[in-house]
Amino acid sequence: MKPLIPATEASSIISDSLAQLPAETVSLDHALGRILATDIRADRDAPPFDRVMMDGIAISMYNHKLGSWRYQIIGTQAAGAKQMVLQKGENAIEVMTGAPLPTDADAIIPVEKYDLQDGYALPHEGIEVADFQHIHKQGSDGKAGDTLIKAGSKLGANELAIAASVGATELEVYRLPRIHLITTGDEVIPPSETPTDYQIRRSHPSAITSLIQAQQLGEVTHQHLQDDPEAIEAALKTALQDSNNDILILTGGISMGKFDWVAPLLKKLLGEPEFHGVAQRPGKPFAFWKGEDTPKVFALPGNPVSVMATMHHYVLPSLRKMLGMQQEAKTLPLAEDFHWELPLTGILPYKAKNGKITIHPPSNSGDYISLHGTNGFTCIPPHAKLSAGKTLPLS
Amino acid sequence: MKPLIPATEASSIISDSLAQLPAETVSLDHALGRILATDIRADRDAPPFDRVMMDGIAISMYNHKLGSWRYQIIGTQAAGAKQMVLQKGENAIEVMTGAPLPTDADAIIPVEKYDLQDGYALPHEGIEVADFQHIHKQGSDGKAGDTLIKAGSKLGANELAIAASVGATELEVYRLPRIHLITTGDEVIPPSETPTDYQIRRSHPSAITSLIQAQQLGEVTHQHLQDDPEAIEAALKTALQDSNNDILILTGGISMGKFDWVAPLLKKLLGEPEFHGVAQRPGKPFAFWKGEDTPKVFALPGNPVSVMATMHHYVLPSLRKMLGMQQEAKTLPLAEDFHWELPLTGILPYKAKNGKITIHPPSNSGDYISLHGTNGFTCIPPHAKLSAGKTLPLS
């Protein structure tokens, strides 16, 4: 193992090696959670016409100010119907929410503020009527050509409603990273099988795949291999040559054990890694190959907590960068003091409540059960005495 | 319209009418984001055996304390292999991370802390060795039979890893609510079509469907109807009789306009609603029928911001309750003072940053463009003078 490098340096090395993925087109109905690659612009003003915002009558303020309190109703302007014309100042047109404002009208009196009598609307005495009241003016929310959503934005419900409204039914989004996961270990069996006394069931594929899928950060394929160097070498060769893979994730086999074949074989196939060993807990044996013509290789330690910590701290931010995500880093302040004695960066799970986090260090890197109910991982510098209120990065 | 009822009362009436949906079984691979209906218990201790946590040698502390600093290596205990026996106190067994601890051994010396010579391990001078060091004791994280994840928990990556590890490959989760959405309006056309001057494109289906899908709170079907009372009545009848629908959502047609057919027709078909009109902004005309033998009916106002506000404040919490979600209500404190002059409850979008929220009131209930970049809605009581730091509920 090379000398340990600081966790900050490991993050920089990885980040510098990443390129943004190309864009692809998806339909509006399949764009939820994806990252926009091309700005969405307004095709028309928003709203596109002076839009009635209340059921009532449309009138001319000029006449109203002259003292007109009796209006002849000359028709009904429905939403979705062509704009009518008021014609004379003493006229009124019944209007419905969503309808275009009739020509020459410049105020709406709501339906509950007048009486109808023999085809006339008689506004109640003393009501106040202001210029353009209950009218959503054309272009008041945005002008044709305005950028409404910038590339790099995540498409949620608000954004897809905007896209629909401007007719953006085919959206350019960044292609999802393709991740191939190789797990190794003679002691792990499929979750559906019954383990012997010295076996355990495989949990890494569920953990890693769900973590990536939950945030829509990529597509994951998986294979498991026994601790057999020939089989591992063959699988690594295939995975490294497969141009379909953007990223290769391995779990385990990178420490100093006799049967830790993964790191030696990757070195044989790819040469020395960018780093192998990071001054952090958990996840010290973590190694990374930037792979110019091959997928990038994240070789994660095999303990379940180490897997989750390094996934959160290194892999998820990498996927976000490849996806072109323009997003402020998430941070939250500590609810209480936290002292971290070790000369290593701590990558530790937290629980968030009312805008503050409490750190929940697992008892050891195998204690994945304690991760239930935690909300993610944060990062503590070596030898840190942090006071309540200190803002920490979340991954 | 009946007299307006307070927003808190509207929430109570809806909540009291909701029943939890039945459970269904999904496979582990399809359980992400679902709500667990039956506790997940440990089938074995966690870890299931005294588990080696370091590559190194396993030794007996009894002999070590007697001064033994030279160990004959009698074999290698791999992960996934049957437990070996140390036999004699001066023996050592090479062990790999993840392996079962050999019988009679009670400490691990890490591989970097001894030298190998002629089949013997010679620990470095002065190293400290503690009882059970680098051993993950059987049952130390949990005992067989322990409840690991309670019913009502949302299944994220941590939870699915735990499920995999205990062999829970078929999971009981609550069935997703089935929501049928009926939008109405002559003025709205499909997003793929080009509107005339007085038309707009339909955005409600994208907004509502994505909002529900993003949080995996239900399955949505949709149909759009023109402002034609016969067509609306027929569609309502069908939707109300369809036992496949748990919830019916309508947008628009519930105000006092001439072409507001939805509310009158629902009253004709279902009788008077639980309420029609809530003292809130936006979303005042909101109506609700609890539908004993029919789907529950949420009739939302048609303005885009009103739709999002009432979806967040009433519909999403209802879906969570039907899904049996046991989750603390989310809250965050205000970043700055906020004064709300109106005698109505405000349902307003916010942006969250570093654990605090800033409220971003839209300029009007048509201004859906301003929702881009906001993180959800919060709720402000009538006539509220709120100081920075005041904790508000998030929906």
Interface residues (C-beta under 8 A of the other chain):
Chain A: L28 D29 L32 G33 R44 A46 P47 P48 F49 R51 M53 D55 T76 A78 A79 G80 A81 K82 Q83 E94 M96 T97 G98 A99 P100 V111 E112 H136 S140 D141 G142 L148 I149 S153 G156 A157 N158 E159 L160 A161 I162 A163 A164 S165 V166 G167 A168 T169 G185 D186 E187 V188 P191 S192 E193 T194 P195 T196 D197 Y198 Q199 I200 R201 R202 S203 H204 P205 S206 A207 I208 S210 L211 Q213 A214 D227 G252 S255 M256 G257 K258 F259 D260 G302 N303 P304 M308 E328 T331 L332 P333 A352 K353 N354 G355 K356 S363 N364 S365 G366 D367 Y368 I369 S370 L371 H372 G373 T374 T391
Chain B: L28 D29 L32 G33 R44 A46 P47 P48 F49 R51 M53 D55 T76 A78 A79 G80 A81 K82 Q83 E94 M96 T97 G98 A99 P100 V111 E112 H136 S140 D141 G142 L148 I149 S153 G156 A157 N158 E159 L160 A161 I162 A163 A164 S165 V166 G167 A168 T169 G185 D186 E187 V188 P191 S192 E193 T194 P195 T196 D197 Y198 Q199 I200 R201 R202 S203 H204 P205 S206 A207 I208 S210 L211 Q213 A214 D227 G252 S255 M256 G257 K258 F259 D260 G302 N303 P304 M308 E328 T331 L332 P333 A352 K353 N354 G355 K356 S363 N364 S365 G366 D367 Y368 I369 S370 L371 H372 G373 T374 T391
